[in-house]
């Protein structure tokens, strides 16, 4: 098309040159060269203006088919623009089809989908958002999402940026529904708010929790009876059964500990709020060190490092339980003669309590699954040391209640570091000591 346009341009130049030559010859014959050249120029400009007017009218009409017939610069320009218009129209039609397909697919999703702009104003939402979030079309389009979803928990979550998913949120449209909310950013500052109905999943989870709690309660009584009768039997009176009695006692204690850990997990899962009390870190670490020394029985070197005077805000009982599980694991899985360090430090990003050991280390493929219930890296070693496989699950649930996380790093043959990481909002400045006069 470009070569045709260049050829039409050259032909026009040749026509102008030919007309000028004829006018020059006639003017020389009539002794009026200037008048003839001026007449040819006027005719040529008038014809060009007429064609330009027709070209402009065709452009304004928006028609895709050219008006000019035959050849010439105008005809080639109209053909070129016409082909570009057809290509642009086909591309727009393709994009519109894709947008309609995307809209239809999003509208058919069972999850509520809301498109938000940079100011969190609603641009579009699907049919599920009307049912799950109580939105109305078209009244709520253009409204601010925090003015329409007025649940305080949702508003606070959106104002904090919605970095982590919001779990177990009652539906603003139907209180019997439980939602999982997620904020996905795209195209700069725009985002998608996705709400999923997890009511059935929550009911199944509640059935599981109730089952575990009820079974654990039912097992506690017979285990207590069995353990009590075993304590009444003196091994010295029945020396031939002494190994059997010792093993029975060990296994009954282990089963009792498993039941207690399961009950603790059930309590933590059912707990949604924690007391906001001051947790003094120095006394807590000193108590943990004493527990580690007692459990180690002199086989390990246990030390504490307090690098910050700040304390934590949370539940002293639950945090002590979580930290104690980490310390007992470090003692169990660190060989004799190893070192265990309890370190507390803070910075602008928050606080970190780390339990550092010089144990065997954990292979990298096991690290993501360590907090699963009953998951063990080495089954035989865990049973030998008396582990239940629930300690790290308890740690994870306690930290989740404190909006904290567990970080694990390990190197085979060197040791492991288990760190409880808390946000800066959980840190408290040390209390001032009042001198008594």
MOGI-V856882 format. One record per backbone hydrogen bond with DSSP energy under -1.0 kcal/mol. NH is the residue of the N-H (numbers start at 1). CO is the residue of the C=O. Records with the same first field share a line. If there is no record, write none. Layout:
NH = CO / CO
This chain:
5 = 1
6 = 2
7 = 3
8 = 4
9 = 5
10 = 6
11 = 7
12 = 8
13 = 9
14 = 10
15 = 11
16 = 12
17 = 13
18 = 14
19 = 15
20 = 16
21 = 17
22 = 18
23 = 19
24 = 20
25 = 21
26 = 22
27 = 23
28 = 24
29 = 25
30 = 26
32 = 27
36 = 32
37 = 33
38 = 34
39 = 35
40 = 36
41 = 37
42 = 38
43 = 39
44 = 40
45 = 41
46 = 42
47 = 43
48 = 44
49 = 45
50 = 46
51 = 47
52 = 48
53 = 49
54 = 50
55 = 51
56 = 52
57 = 53
58 = 54
59 = 55
60 = 56
61 = 57
62 = 58
76 = 72
77 = 73
78 = 74
79 = 75
80 = 76
81 = 77
82 = 78
83 = 79
84 = 80
85 = 81
86 = 82
87 = 83
88 = 84
89 = 85
90 = 86
91 = 87
92 = 88
93 = 89
94 = 90
95 = 91
96 = 92
97 = 93
98 = 94
99 = 95
100 = 96
101 = 97
102 = 98
103 = 99
104 = 100
105 = 101
106 = 102
107 = 103
108 = 104
112 = 195
114 = 193
115 = 124
116 = 191
117 = 121
120 = 117
122 = 143
123 = 115
124 = 115
126 = 113
131 = 127
132 = 128
133 = 129
135 = 129
140 = 136
141 = 138
142 = 122
143 = 140
145 = 120
147 = 144
149 = 145
155 = 151
156 = 152
157 = 153
158 = 154
159 = 155
160 = 156
161 = 158
162 = 157
166 = 181
169 = 179
171 = 177
177 = 174
179 = 169
180 = 196
181 = 166
182 = 194
184 = 192
186 = 190
191 = 116
192 = 184
193 = 114
194 = 182
195 = 112
196 = 180
198 = 178
202 = 198
203 = 199
204 = 200
205 = 201
206 = 202
207 = 203
208 = 204
209 = 205
210 = 206
211 = 207
212 = 208
213 = 209
214 = 210
215 = 211
216 = 212
217 = 213
218 = 214
219 = 215
220 = 216
223 = 219
224 = 220
225 = 221
226 = 222
227 = 223
228 = 224
229 = 225
230 = 226
231 = 227
232 = 228
237 = 234
241 = 238
242 = 239
245 = 241
246 = 242
247 = 243
248 = 244
249 = 245
250 = 246
251 = 247
252 = 248
253 = 249
254 = 250
255 = 251
256 = 252
257 = 253
258 = 254
259 = 255
260 = 256
261 = 257
262 = 258
263 = 259
264 = 260
265 = 261
266 = 262
267 = 263
268 = 264
269 = 265
270 = 266
277 = 275 / 314
279 = 312
284 = 280
285 = 281
286 = 282
287 = 283
288 = 284
289 = 285
290 = 286
291 = 287
292 = 288
293 = 289
294 = 290
295 = 291
296 = 292
297 = 293
301 = 338
303 = 340
305 = 342
307 = 344
311 = 428
312 = 279
313 = 426
314 = 277
319 = 315
320 = 316
321 = 317
322 = 318
323 = 319
324 = 320
325 = 321
326 = 322
327 = 323
328 = 324
329 = 325
330 = 326
331 = 327
332 = 328
333 = 329
337 = 299
338 = 335
340 = 301
341 = 356
342 = 303
343 = 354
344 = 305
345 = 352
347 = 350
350 = 347
351 = 422
352 = 345
353 = 420
354 = 343
355 = 418
356 = 341
357 = 416
358 = 339
366 = 363
369 = 366
370 = 367
372 = 369
374 = 389
375 = 372
382 = 378
383 = 379
384 = 380
385 = 381
387 = 382
394 = 390
395 = 391
396 = 392
397 = 393
398 = 394
399 = 395
400 = 396
401 = 397
403 = 400
404 = 399
405 = 421
407 = 419
409 = 417
411 = 415
413 = 360
414 = 411
415 = 411
417 = 409
418 = 355
419 = 407
420 = 353
421 = 405
422 = 351
426 = 423
427 = 424
428 = 311
